[in-house]
Amino acid sequence: MLAFFLASTSCGAAPTVETGVVQGRLEAVGGPPPGTPRPLKGSITLRDSDGTIFTATAGSDGVFLVRVPIGTYAITGRSPVYDSGNVDCPSSGPVTLTVGATIRVLVACQES
């Protein structure tokens, strides 16, 4: 008699990634007087310290929101209506995201 035995193994729950939220706005700033900031639609790139890239989209109101793993990110944006989308517009500097936090950033395209 041939018998088969099935062994049950538990892989456990998948590891959870601790995340936070980066919320912000892509804007054109400066330019001729009065130099009022205006929202830009476009794409947002978040690059962590290991070089991993996450992306988000800014709507016509310039607003974007993305949930990413905790860490430090350099954030840039591009808009098709700013220099034909060929120039990176920076945030004011790197941001460090902690567990459950929401960080607000401004990504600014400087007009002359």
N, C-alpha and C positions, 0 to 999 in steps of 0.2 A: 504494500500500500504506500502510495506516495502522498505525503502531506505537505501542505504549504503553510507557513506561519507568516503572518503579517505583523510587522513591528510598527508601532505608532511612535513617531518622533514629533516633537514639538519644536517648531522653528522659533516660536515666540513672536511677539509683536515686532513689526518693523521699527527700527530706531526712529525716534522722532527728531526732527530738525527744529531747533529753537529759532524762532523768527521774530522779526519786527517789521514795521511798516515805514517806508519812505514815501512821503507825500510832498508834493511841491507844485511849482508853477514854472513854465517856460515863458520868458518875456523878452521883448526887445526893450532896451533901456538906452537913454541918452538921445542923441540926434538933435535936430534943430529945436529951438524953443517952441513950446514949453517943455519938450523932452519928456512927456508923459509916458510911463511904461505902458506897453500894450501886449496882450497875450499872443502867443504864437502856438500853432499846432505843430506837432513834430514828434520826433523819437528821442527817448531818453536812454542813456547807457550808464549802467552802474558796474564798475569794475572793482572786484575785491582785491585784497592784498596778495592773493594767490594767482590773480589774473583771470579769474572766472568772471564771465560777463552775464549780466541780467539786463533785460530791456523792458521798457514801458512805453506807452503812447500817451502823448499830451493831446487832448482834444482841442477844438477851436477856442476854448476858454483858457488854454494853456495848462490846465490842471492835469496832473498825473498822480497815480497811486500804485505802489507795488509792494508786495510782501516778499521779503528776502531773508536768507539766513543771517543771524547776527554776525557782525564783523565791521570792518572799516572799508568804506567805499569812496572811490573817486567818481564823481557824477558829471556827465556832460550831456548836452542836448544838441539836436540839429533840427532846423525847420526849413521846409522847401521855400518859404517866403523870406528867408534870411540868407543872403548870398547863395541862392539856389540850392541850399542844403549841403554845401560843400565845406562848411566851417563848423568846428566844434565850439559850442558855447559852454563855458564852465560854470560850475557852482562856486561858491565863495571858498571852498576848500573841502578836504575829505571829511566825511561824516562817520561817526562810530555809532553803530546801532546795537542796542542791548535787548535782551529778551523782553518781548511784549511792548517795547517802546514804539512810539510814532515820532519820527524826526521830520521836521518841515524844512524844505530847502527851496531856494530860488536859483534857477538856472538862467543866467542872463546873457543875452546876445547884445553886445555893445554896438550901438549905431553911432556913426560920426556926424 
